[in-house]
Amino acid sequence: MYIGCYGNSKQYLGSDRAKEYCLCTISKLSEKYSDEEISLVFKKKPKEIMKLTEFAAIHCEKNKATVSEKTF
């Protein structure tokens, strides 16, 4: 999941910010969903995925460096 996020975000955010953003997003999704639920979410249609993950994206866009690399 990180690799897909990073690859897509890097071109818009730059390397360092993309790394922070993706780690934050994965952390927020993991707080809300189990591994099995995350797998199910990402098997849905793109619009549904966006709706189910929007809370994490919004949080991580607004809150820089909310997760350190040490968390993973």
Secondary structure, DSSP 8 states (H G I E B T S, - for coil): -HHHHHHHHHHHH-HHHHHHHHHHHHHHHHHHS-HHHHHHHTTS-HHHHHHHHHHHHHHHHHSTT-S-GGG-
